Structures are given as structure tokens and as C-alpha cells.
Amino acid sequence: MEQFVRPTIVVSKCLEFEHCRYDGSMIGDLFVRKLKNYVDFIPLCPEMEIGLPSPRQALRIIEQGEGEELIFSQTGESLTAPMEVYAKKKMNELKSSHVDGFILKSRSPSCGMKDVKVYKTYGKSSSLPRKTKGFFGKAVTQEFGQLAIEDEGRLLNYEIREHFCTRIYTHAAFQELKKTPNMGELVRFHSQHKYLFMAYHPNHLNSLGKIVANHQKNSIPDVYAAYEEAMNKLLATAPNTMRMINVMLHLFGYFSKDLNVKEKAYFLDAMEQYRNHQIPQSTVMAILRAWVIRFEQDYLMDQKIFTPYPLELVEVRDSGKGI
């Protein structure tokens, strides 16, 4: 059974961990619940960590000149300063925790990454026709923008969830590699991720290859730093269907001479169904994986594109939302 490095994920505490929302509730989340067995979570609630109780007055972001303020929605008392102090302190703490990603509460005035309502004032007031980030969420995206940062709403979407899992496990594996850096292990890591990275961005894959080749004879720490920066850039955008199909055809080429006409037709039909969004990527990859085992393709056996994260986390359910 393949072993994976356990990623460390910061999560809003109200998602499956504690009744700490403004109304005293906790939000059930199937994905976070499942992840508990496969990642190490750092649960936090910025609002309670600045001393607020649960239940409490709801918070609200209001427009203040060219800036924004975080206030109590009923009384208008400002919590901007304590939240900004907390966020800055927490960012410094998290830098030493080797964090691999974040799952934050959507639309929250503290944790929201996007789509947080903005108001003109407290009390009875309709929201303005624009959205913003929560105060803590903004600090996270500024400090850890190179990592996988999602909210629980977007993670209802299958493709976003798959991209998130791939990023956190790839990042965690590289952090483990950095503990005892040497060029041989970096070459091995790069080789194992060749087709996964090709699916994300072929040009960035070539750039990573040049970094590993190290013709400039840079020091190992410098090579690792350059590789990590380029890898994070590559992983920032999910692979599109056409790039994934290109990789599937590359992998298919290893077996095309060994397959009969019906097997080839079956695979090409499956790939066309994937192209038309009738079946998930994992279905086509399972066919290729079976041929890897059948024809004993040792080089492909270790390719991370087949299992970039634990198979137990593969779940095809999809709300259709989150894009």
C-alpha cells in the first residue's frame, strides 16, 4: 500500500470541530470529516481567539473611506485592530508549522476568501454591490498565496476538490524531501511527478527539468528553493481537460503495440467520454493503471499522476457549484 506524507491543513474550527459560530452552531462537512483520517488539522476560530464568545453578535465588514472596518453588526463597535493584530501574530506562528494548505469558512467576515458582503454601516442596512475578503482570510492569501487555499463551499466541486488534494499532498511530499536535501532524491521526485506536472503545465515542467539539471552548478539549497517556487507556480492552476488528454495519450503510447483493436477502441471511447465530461478523469486513469500492472511498466508504476493522493479521498460527488 502506498504511503503518503500527511499534510498539515489549517481549518476554520466551525467546520466539523467546534460549536463556535456567532449563533453557537457548528457546520457539518463531509470532506473535512473524511480528511481527518488523512491529514493533520490545525483548527482555529479567529473570532473566538480575539476573545469573543459563542454565541455572539454577528460581525460585519463596512466600507470606511478607501478601507474597510470589521464591526459588530448591532452596536457598530470596531474589532479591526484586535483582528489585524491577531492575524499578523498567527501568520508568524503558522510559518513555523510547515502548513500545506487551508480550508476556510466561506463568506465569513473573518475567514472568507471571497464573496464576503460589505455594508455601508451597522444596524439595518443592505449590503453594497461588491464583495471582499474576510480580515483573516485576506492575511492568509497575502502570506500563503503560494499554497492551496479553499473554502468549504468551493470544495463541493469535484474538480476543485481533486486539485486541492493533489496540491496539498504534493507540497507535503516536497517538504519532507527538504528535510534531508540531496540532488539524487530531487531527481527521483521530479521523475515520479513528470506526467502529473505535464498535465498541469508542460512549459513549467520543462522549467523544472532545467532547474534539476542544474547546469549552473548552484548549491543544493538554491536548487531546492528554485524548484519549490517553480513547482508552486505550476500547481497554482488546475489542469484543463485538453492537457490531461495529452498526458493520457502519452501514457497510452506505452501500451498501444500490446493492445488489441477492441482494447484500444474501449480506451479511446472512455477518453472521449472524459472529454465530454461524462465520466471523471479517475475512470480513464484506472484503465491506464491496470495496463501499467499488466504489462509491468516499472517506470510508470511510480508515476504520481495515478495516485497523487490517497485513493480513499477520491469521491465523485459534485454539487456543480464552486467554480
PAFIFI-997609 format. One record per residue (C-alpha): residue number from 0; residue in one letter; x, y, z. Coordinates in Angstrom, 2 decimals. Each point is the difference from the previous one (the first is absolute). Layout:
<sites>
+-----+-----+---------+---------+---------+
:   n : res :      xx :      yy :      zz :
+-----+-----+---------+---------+---------+
: NUM :   a :       X :       Y :       Z :
...
+-----+-----+---------+---------+---------+
</sites>
This chain:
<sites>
+-----+-----+---------+---------+---------+
:   n : res :      xx :      yy :      zz :
+-----+-----+---------+---------+---------+
:   0 :   m :    0.00 :    0.00 :    0.00 :
:   1 :   e :    1.39 :    3.38 :   -1.00 :
:   2 :   q :    1.09 :    2.25 :    2.84 :
:   3 :   f :   -0.74 :    3.73 :   -0.04 :
:   4 :   v :    1.44 :    2.80 :    2.07 :
:   5 :   r :   -2.82 :    1.46 :    2.13 :
:   6 :   p :   -0.63 :    3.62 :   -0.99 :
:   7 :   t :   -0.59 :    2.64 :    2.65 :
:   8 :   i :   -3.18 :    1.97 :   -0.69 :
:   9 :   v :   -1.29 :    3.09 :    1.79 :
:  10 :   v :   -3.79 :   -0.19 :    0.25 :
:  11 :   s :   -2.72 :    2.28 :    1.31 :
:  12 :   k :   -0.99 :   -1.57 :    3.32 :
:  13 :   c :   -3.73 :    0.33 :   -0.70 :
:  14 :   l :    0.37 :   -2.60 :   -2.78 :
:  15 :   e :   -0.41 :   -3.33 :    1.81 :
:  16 :   f :    2.08 :    0.93 :    3.06 :
:  17 :   e :   -1.89 :    2.25 :    2.42 :
:  18 :   h :   -3.26 :    1.87 :    0.58 :
:  19 :   c :    1.58 :    3.42 :   -0.31 :
:  20 :   r :   -2.02 :    1.96 :   -2.57 :
:  21 :   y :   -1.73 :    3.26 :    0.86 :
:  22 :   d :   -3.24 :   -1.93 :    0.62 :
:  23 :   g :    1.70 :   -2.76 :    2.00 :
:  24 :   s :   -0.17 :   -2.54 :   -2.82 :
:  25 :   m :    2.49 :   -2.27 :   -1.72 :
:  26 :   i :   -0.12 :   -0.81 :   -3.72 :
:  27 :   g :    0.12 :   -3.63 :   -1.09 :
:  28 :   d :    2.28 :   -0.61 :   -2.95 :
:  29 :   l :    0.45 :   -3.44 :   -1.59 :
:  30 :   f :    3.34 :    0.79 :   -1.62 :
:  31 :   v :    1.59 :    1.41 :    3.15 :
:  32 :   r :   -1.36 :   -2.99 :    1.93 :
:  33 :   k :    1.61 :   -2.40 :   -2.45 :
:  34 :   l :    3.29 :    1.90 :   -0.02 :
:  35 :   k :    0.39 :   -0.42 :    3.76 :
:  36 :   n :    1.45 :   -3.48 :   -0.56 :
:  37 :   y :    2.49 :    1.17 :   -2.62 :
:  38 :   v :    1.29 :    3.45 :    0.97 :
:  39 :   d :    1.10 :    1.81 :    3.14 :
:  40 :   f :   -2.37 :    2.88 :    0.66 :
:  41 :   i :    0.69 :    3.29 :    1.76 :
:  42 :   p :   -3.54 :    1.20 :    0.89 :
:  43 :   l :   -0.43 :    3.66 :    0.87 :
:  44 :   c :   -2.73 :    2.58 :    0.40 :
:  45 :   p :    1.38 :    3.55 :   -0.32 :
:  46 :   e :   -3.09 :    1.53 :    1.58 :
:  47 :   m :    0.20 :   -2.09 :    3.16 :
:  48 :   e :    3.78 :    0.37 :    0.12 :
:  49 :   i :   -0.36 :    3.76 :    0.33 :
:  50 :   g :   -2.20 :   -0.64 :    3.04 :
:  51 :   l :   -3.53 :   -0.13 :   -1.37 :
:  52 :   p :   -2.50 :   -2.50 :    1.42 :
:  53 :   s :   -2.32 :   -2.36 :   -1.82 :
:  54 :   p :   -2.83 :    0.89 :   -0.48 :
:  55 :   r :    0.82 :    3.68 :   -0.72 :
:  56 :   q :   -1.05 :    2.91 :   -2.12 :
:  57 :   a :    0.59 :   -0.66 :   -3.66 :
:  58 :   l :    2.94 :    1.87 :   -1.50 :
:  59 :   r :   -0.18 :    2.15 :   -3.08 :
:  60 :   i :    2.47 :    1.67 :   -2.37 :
:  61 :   i :   -0.83 :    3.61 :   -0.79 :
:  62 :   e :    1.44 :    2.39 :   -2.52 :
:  63 :   q :    2.08 :    2.66 :    1.72 :
:  64 :   g :    1.33 :    2.56 :   -2.47 :
:  65 :   e :    2.40 :   -1.91 :   -2.24 :
:  66 :   g :    0.40 :   -2.74 :    2.63 :
:  67 :   e :   -2.15 :   -2.44 :    1.92 :
:  68 :   e :   -0.90 :   -0.54 :    3.66 :
:  69 :   l :   -1.05 :   -3.13 :    1.86 :
:  70 :   i :   -2.83 :    0.85 :    2.38 :
:  71 :   f :   -2.80 :   -1.49 :    2.08 :
:  72 :   s :   -3.09 :    0.08 :   -2.18 :
:  73 :   q :   -2.32 :    1.29 :    2.74 :
:  74 :   t :    2.11 :    2.44 :    2.02 :
:  75 :   g :    2.60 :    1.09 :   -2.57 :
:  76 :   e :    2.90 :   -0.63 :    2.39 :
:  77 :   s :    3.19 :   -0.43 :   -2.00 :
:  78 :   l :    2.05 :   -3.20 :    0.21 :
:  79 :   t :    2.38 :    0.94 :   -2.79 :
:  80 :   a :    3.07 :    0.61 :    2.15 :
:  81 :   p :   -0.16 :   -3.19 :    2.10 :
:  82 :   m :   -0.71 :   -2.11 :   -3.09 :
:  83 :   e :    2.90 :    1.49 :   -1.94 :
:  84 :   v :    2.36 :   -0.50 :    2.96 :
:  85 :   y :   -1.17 :   -3.60 :    0.38 :
:  86 :   a :    0.31 :   -0.73 :   -3.73 :
:  87 :   k :    3.56 :    1.33 :   -0.15 :
:  88 :   k :    1.02 :   -2.02 :    3.06 :
:  89 :   k :   -1.67 :   -3.17 :   -1.30 :
:  90 :   m :    1.69 :    0.33 :   -3.40 :
:  91 :   n :    3.40 :    0.03 :    1.73 :
:  92 :   e :   -0.96 :   -3.06 :    2.06 :
:  93 :   l :   -1.22 :   -1.93 :   -3.03 :
:  94 :   k :    3.22 :    0.64 :   -1.91 :
:  95 :   s :    1.75 :   -2.36 :    2.43 :
:  96 :   s :   -2.69 :   -2.69 :   -0.26 :
:  97 :   h :    0.82 :   -1.18 :   -3.56 :
:  98 :   v :   -3.58 :    0.62 :   -1.14 :
:  99 :   d :   -1.01 :   -1.64 :   -3.30 :
: 100 :   g :   -3.42 :    1.60 :   -0.51 :
: 101 :   f :   -3.10 :    1.69 :    1.41 :
: 102 :   i :   -3.73 :   -0.75 :    0.12 :
: 103 :   l :   -1.79 :    3.16 :    1.13 :
: 104 :   k :   -3.65 :    0.83 :    0.66 :
: 105 :   s :   -1.60 :    1.52 :   -3.05 :
: 106 :   r :   -1.46 :    3.51 :    0.12 :
: 107 :   s :    1.16 :    0.51 :    3.57 :
: 108 :   p :    0.99 :    3.62 :    0.89 :
: 109 :   s :    3.03 :   -1.47 :    1.74 :
: 110 :   c :    0.95 :   -3.14 :   -2.00 :
: 111 :   g :   -1.62 :    0.53 :   -3.41 :
: 112 :   m :    2.29 :   -0.07 :   -3.04 :
: 113 :   k :   -2.51 :    1.69 :   -2.28 :
: 114 :   d :   -3.69 :    0.87 :   -0.31 :
: 115 :   v :   -0.16 :    1.61 :    3.46 :
: 116 :   k :   -2.74 :    2.62 :    0.13 :
: 117 :   v :    0.93 :    3.65 :    0.55 :
: 118 :   y :   -2.40 :    2.44 :    1.68 :
: 119 :   k :   -0.20 :    3.75 :    0.28 :
: 120 :   t :   -0.63 :    0.00 :    3.74 :
: 121 :   y :   -1.20 :   -2.14 :    2.91 :
: 122 :   g :   -3.60 :   -0.68 :    0.93 :
: 123 :   k :   -2.70 :   -0.25 :   -2.64 :
: 124 :   s :    1.90 :    0.49 :   -3.21 :
: 125 :   s :    0.06 :   -1.81 :   -3.32 :
: 126 :   s :    3.30 :   -1.29 :   -1.34 :
: 127 :   l :    1.93 :    1.88 :   -2.67 :
: 128 :   p :    0.31 :   -1.32 :   -3.58 :
: 129 :   r :    3.50 :   -1.35 :    0.53 :
: 130 :   k :    1.67 :   -2.79 :    1.96 :
: 131 :   t :    3.29 :   -0.23 :    1.88 :
: 132 :   k :    2.21 :   -2.35 :    2.02 :
: 133 :   g :   -0.27 :   -0.58 :    3.73 :
: 134 :   f :    2.68 :    1.60 :    2.16 :
: 135 :   f :    1.72 :   -3.27 :    0.92 :
: 136 :   g :   -0.59 :   -1.48 :   -3.46 :
: 137 :   k :    1.69 :    3.02 :   -1.56 :
: 138 :   a :    3.07 :   -0.48 :    2.21 :
: 139 :   v :    0.15 :   -3.69 :   -0.97 :
: 140 :   t :   -0.12 :    0.72 :   -3.74 :
: 141 :   q :    2.65 :    2.70 :    0.36 :
: 142 :   e :    2.40 :   -2.14 :    2.05 :
: 143 :   f :   -0.69 :   -3.48 :   -1.39 :
: 144 :   g :   -1.26 :    0.75 :   -3.49 :
: 145 :   q :    2.31 :   -2.64 :   -1.46 :
: 146 :   l :   -1.87 :   -2.77 :    1.86 :
: 147 :   a :   -3.36 :   -1.68 :   -0.58 :
: 148 :   i :   -2.63 :    2.24 :    1.63 :
: 149 :   e :   -3.66 :   -0.91 :   -0.34 :
: 150 :   d :   -3.31 :    0.42 :    1.77 :
: 151 :   e :   -2.44 :   -2.80 :    0.76 :
: 152 :   g :   -2.46 :    1.27 :   -2.59 :
: 153 :   r :    2.40 :   -0.22 :   -2.93 :
: 154 :   l :    1.17 :   -3.44 :    1.15 :
: 155 :   l :   -3.46 :   -1.37 :   -0.79 :
: 156 :   n :    1.17 :    0.11 :   -3.61 :
: 157 :   y :    1.70 :   -3.26 :   -1.02 :
: 158 :   e :    2.73 :    1.55 :   -2.17 :
: 159 :   i :    0.88 :    2.65 :    2.58 :
: 160 :   r :    0.12 :   -2.66 :    2.71 :
: 161 :   e :    2.26 :   -2.22 :   -2.15 :
: 162 :   h :    2.31 :    2.93 :   -0.73 :
: 163 :   f :    0.13 :    0.88 :    3.70 :
: 164 :   c :    0.93 :   -3.55 :    1.03 :
: 165 :   t :    2.69 :   -0.22 :   -2.67 :
: 166 :   r :    1.55 :    3.28 :    1.13 :
: 167 :   i :    0.08 :   -0.73 :    3.72 :
: 168 :   y :    1.49 :   -3.48 :   -0.39 :
: 169 :   t :    2.57 :    1.11 :   -2.57 :
: 170 :   h :    1.01 :    2.92 :    2.22 :
: 171 :   a :    0.24 :   -2.22 :    3.07 :
: 172 :   a :    2.17 :   -2.51 :   -1.87 :
: 173 :   f :    2.38 :    2.75 :   -1.07 :
: 174 :   q :    0.22 :    1.39 :    3.54 :
: 175 :   e :    1.02 :   -3.47 :    1.18 :
: 176 :   l :    2.64 :   -0.12 :   -2.75 :
: 177 :   k :    1.42 :    3.32 :    1.18 :
: 178 :   k :    0.84 :   -1.43 :    3.42 :
: 179 :   t :    3.00 :   -1.89 :   -1.44 :
: 180 :   p :    0.62 :    1.68 :   -3.35 :
: 181 :   n :    2.15 :   -1.67 :   -2.63 :
: 182 :   m :   -0.04 :    0.11 :   -3.77 :
: 183 :   g :   -0.64 :   -3.70 :   -0.48 :
: 184 :   e :   -3.28 :    0.15 :    1.95 :
: 185 :   l :   -1.06 :    3.16 :   -1.86 :
: 186 :   v :    0.61 :   -1.74 :   -3.35 :
: 187 :   r :   -2.10 :   -2.93 :    1.22 :
: 188 :   f :   -2.81 :    2.31 :    1.18 :
: 189 :   h :    0.01 :    1.82 :   -3.33 :
: 190 :   s :   -0.07 :   -3.27 :   -1.93 :
: 191 :   q :   -2.94 :   -1.35 :    2.03 :
: 192 :   h :   -1.99 :    3.19 :   -0.61 :
: 193 :   k :    0.82 :    0.34 :   -3.70 :
: 194 :   y :   -3.42 :   -0.80 :   -1.42 :
: 195 :   l :   -1.90 :    1.66 :    2.83 :
: 196 :   f :    1.92 :    3.22 :   -0.60 :
: 197 :   m :   -0.42 :   -0.38 :   -3.77 :
: 198 :   a :   -3.76 :   -0.05 :    0.53 :
: 199 :   y :    0.23 :    3.23 :    1.95 :
: 200 :   h :    2.28 :    1.92 :   -2.33 :
: 201 :   p :    2.49 :   -1.47 :   -2.52 :
: 202 :   n :    2.06 :    3.21 :   -0.21 :
: 203 :   h :    0.39 :    0.19 :    3.77 :
: 204 :   l :    0.98 :   -3.68 :   -0.02 :
: 205 :   n :    2.84 :    0.89 :   -2.36 :
: 206 :   s :    1.08 :    2.81 :    2.31 :
: 207 :   l :    0.06 :   -2.40 :    2.94 :
: 208 :   g :    2.13 :   -2.39 :   -2.06 :
: 209 :   k :    2.56 :    2.73 :   -0.64 :
: 210 :   i :    0.14 :    0.81 :    3.71 :
: 211 :   v :    0.66 :   -3.67 :    0.82 :
: 212 :   a :    2.67 :   -0.25 :   -2.74 :
: 213 :   n :    1.79 :    2.85 :    1.81 :
: 214 :   h :    2.41 :    0.90 :   -2.79 :
: 215 :   q :    0.91 :    3.15 :    1.95 :
: 216 :   k :    1.35 :   -2.18 :    2.86 :
: 217 :   n :   -2.08 :    1.82 :    2.63 :
: 218 :   s :    0.05 :   -1.17 :    3.60 :
: 219 :   i :   -2.51 :   -2.66 :    1.03 :
: 220 :   p :   -1.99 :    2.42 :    2.23 :
: 221 :   d :   -0.25 :    2.45 :   -2.90 :
: 222 :   v :   -1.13 :   -2.75 :   -2.37 :
: 223 :   y :   -2.67 :   -1.15 :    2.46 :
: 224 :   a :   -1.22 :    3.56 :    0.55 :
: 225 :   a :   -0.26 :    0.65 :   -3.74 :
: 226 :   y :   -1.73 :   -3.33 :   -0.57 :
: 227 :   e :   -2.56 :    0.63 :    2.75 :
: 228 :   e :   -0.83 :    3.46 :   -1.33 :
: 229 :   a :   -0.46 :   -1.33 :   -3.55 :
: 230 :   m :   -1.99 :   -3.01 :    1.22 :
: 231 :   n :   -2.41 :    2.17 :    1.99 :
: 232 :   k :   -0.48 :    2.18 :   -3.08 :
: 233 :   l :   -0.71 :   -3.09 :   -2.11 :
: 234 :   l :   -2.54 :   -1.36 :    2.49 :
: 235 :   a :   -1.83 :    3.30 :    0.42 :
: 236 :   t :   -2.41 :   -0.66 :   -2.88 :
: 237 :   a :   -1.84 :   -3.30 :   -0.40 :
: 238 :   p :    0.69 :   -2.01 :   -3.17 :
: 239 :   n :   -2.57 :    0.41 :   -2.73 :
: 240 :   t :   -1.63 :   -2.85 :   -1.90 :
: 241 :   m :    2.14 :    0.33 :   -3.13 :
: 242 :   r :    3.28 :   -0.11 :    1.92 :
: 243 :   m :   -1.20 :   -3.05 :    1.90 :
: 244 :   i :   -0.97 :   -1.69 :   -3.27 :
: 245 :   n :    3.46 :    0.76 :   -1.38 :
: 246 :   v :    1.53 :   -1.80 :    2.99 :
: 247 :   m :   -2.42 :   -2.91 :   -0.37 :
: 248 :   l :    1.13 :   -0.43 :   -3.60 :
: 249 :   h :    3.65 :    0.08 :    1.09 :
: 250 :   l :   -0.71 :   -2.79 :    2.50 :
: 251 :   f :   -2.08 :   -1.91 :   -2.53 :
: 252 :   g :    3.02 :   -0.02 :   -2.30 :
: 253 :   y :    1.84 :   -2.33 :    2.39 :
: 254 :   f :   -2.58 :   -2.72 :   -0.66 :
: 255 :   s :   -1.43 :    0.65 :   -3.46 :
: 256 :   k :    2.08 :   -2.77 :   -1.66 :
: 257 :   d :   -1.09 :   -2.55 :    2.60 :
: 258 :   l :   -3.75 :    0.62 :   -0.13 :
: 259 :   n :   -2.53 :   -1.52 :   -2.33 :
: 260 :   v :   -2.42 :    2.01 :   -2.11 :
: 261 :   k :   -2.89 :   -0.30 :    2.46 :
: 262 :   e :    2.14 :    1.11 :    2.95 :
: 263 :   k :    1.23 :    3.03 :   -1.90 :
: 264 :   a :   -3.54 :    0.91 :   -1.03 :
: 265 :   y :   -1.23 :   -0.38 :    3.57 :
: 266 :   f :    2.68 :    2.35 :    1.29 :
: 267 :   l :   -0.55 :    2.61 :   -2.71 :
: 268 :   d :   -3.75 :   -0.10 :    0.66 :
: 269 :   a :    0.64 :    0.55 :    3.72 :
: 270 :   m :    2.28 :    2.92 :   -0.75 :
: 271 :   e :   -2.68 :    1.54 :   -2.21 :
: 272 :   q :   -2.51 :   -0.38 :    2.83 :
: 273 :   y :    2.46 :    1.78 :    2.28 :
: 274 :   r :    0.41 :    2.76 :   -2.58 :
: 275 :   n :   -3.79 :    0.44 :    0.01 :
: 276 :   h :   -0.13 :    0.04 :    3.83 :
: 277 :   q :   -2.01 :   -3.23 :    0.12 :
: 278 :   i :    2.48 :   -1.86 :    2.21 :
: 279 :   p :    2.69 :    1.24 :    2.42 :
: 280 :   q :    3.71 :    0.03 :   -0.70 :
: 281 :   s :    0.51 :   -2.79 :    2.54 :
: 282 :   t :   -1.93 :   -2.47 :   -2.18 :
: 283 :   v :    2.38 :    0.40 :   -2.93 :
: 284 :   m :    3.04 :   -0.03 :    2.28 :
: 285 :   a :   -1.20 :   -3.27 :    1.55 :
: 286 :   i :    0.06 :   -1.63 :   -3.44 :
: 287 :   l :    3.56 :    1.21 :   -0.58 :
: 288 :   r :    1.04 :   -1.07 :    3.50 :
: 289 :   a :   -1.29 :   -3.52 :   -0.68 :
: 290 :   w :    2.18 :   -0.18 :   -3.11 :
: 291 :   v :    3.02 :    1.26 :    1.96 :
: 292 :   i :   -0.38 :   -3.02 :    2.27 :
: 293 :   r :   -0.87 :   -2.44 :   -2.79 :
: 294 :   f :    2.99 :    0.93 :   -2.19 :
: 295 :   e :    2.34 :    0.60 :    2.97 :
: 296 :   q :    0.98 :    3.53 :   -0.97 :
: 297 :   d :    2.30 :    0.68 :    2.95 :
: 298 :   y :    0.66 :    3.62 :   -0.95 :
: 299 :   l :   -3.72 :    0.79 :   -0.02 :
: 300 :   m :   -0.67 :   -1.98 :    3.18 :
: 301 :   d :    1.32 :    2.87 :    2.12 :
: 302 :   q :   -1.56 :    2.84 :   -1.96 :
: 303 :   k :   -1.94 :    2.25 :    2.36 :
: 304 :   i :   -2.60 :    0.85 :   -2.61 :
: 305 :   f :   -1.70 :   -3.30 :    0.83 :
: 306 :   t :   -0.13 :    0.60 :    3.76 :
: 307 :   p :    0.86 :    3.61 :    0.87 :
: 308 :   y :   -1.88 :   -0.45 :    3.29 :
: 309 :   p :   -1.60 :   -2.91 :    1.90 :
: 310 :   l :   -2.64 :   -1.80 :   -2.04 :
: 311 :   e :   -2.30 :    0.06 :    3.03 :
: 312 :   l :   -0.45 :    3.73 :   -0.63 :
: 313 :   v :   -1.26 :   -0.50 :   -3.55 :
: 314 :   e :   -3.67 :    0.90 :    0.04 :
: 315 :   v :   -1.87 :    0.76 :   -3.19 :
: 316 :   r :   -2.95 :    1.80 :    1.62 :
: 317 :   d :   -0.24 :    3.54 :   -1.28 :
: 318 :   s :   -2.36 :    2.83 :    0.85 :
: 319 :   g :    0.78 :    1.61 :   -3.33 :
: 320 :   k :    0.76 :    3.18 :    1.93 :
: 321 :   g :    3.18 :    1.69 :    1.00 :
: 322 :   i :    1.52 :    1.06 :   -3.32 :
+-----+-----+---------+---------+---------+
</sites>
